[in-house]
Amino acid sequence: MIYDITRRITSSLPVWPGDTPYQVTPVMRMADGDPVNLTTLTTTAHLGTHADAYFHYVAAGAYVADMPLEAYIGPARVVTVARVDGPLRPDDIGDIEGVERLLIHSAVSDLAEEWPQQFPYLSVPLIEWLAGAGVRLVGLDSPSVDAFESEDFPCHHALYRHGMVNLESLWLRDVPDGDYELVALPLKLDGACGSPVRAILRS
Ligand SMILES: [Zn+2]
């Protein structure tokens, strides 16, 4: 069984305030007699369900094309948290022995296409605890691993220090907690600070 945990990309899908929304512009139209339909995309790199590259917040960090692929594919655990806002702590997550990839399911997955400004996010103590346990990837349904109002992004930097990667804006509605195989590969985009992913879980 496959769970598609990717948000649908439409022109009304919210992006971070001030960022470039997704737009599809037809260049050729079969309805107008052209031999094919051809479309040009305009978009932020942080579109819907996406991976952040280290270049997003580290001046000389890796472009998304050079992020470690093996982190985005392999065994993963889905854990639902009760917290709806504020920093997550180890207590919110529970046992993570043997977990390599952790996907955090919160009430944000139940918001349709709204852009939340309050949501659960990571904390440096949580990231250090996860790193110590061998977790390589952390994914959230929240739009950021840091607080909405954060300007120094301590959680992004803690992930970088530990060689971990993140996924944001997952869509985990109706996915039971448990262990799966995750596939969420970013595109090989040179010069880009992130990439949308098609994230799936296989049971
Ligand atoms: Zn991002």
Residues whose N, C-alpha, C, O or C-beta is under 5 A from the ligand:
A	BS01	ZN	H46 D52 P143 E168
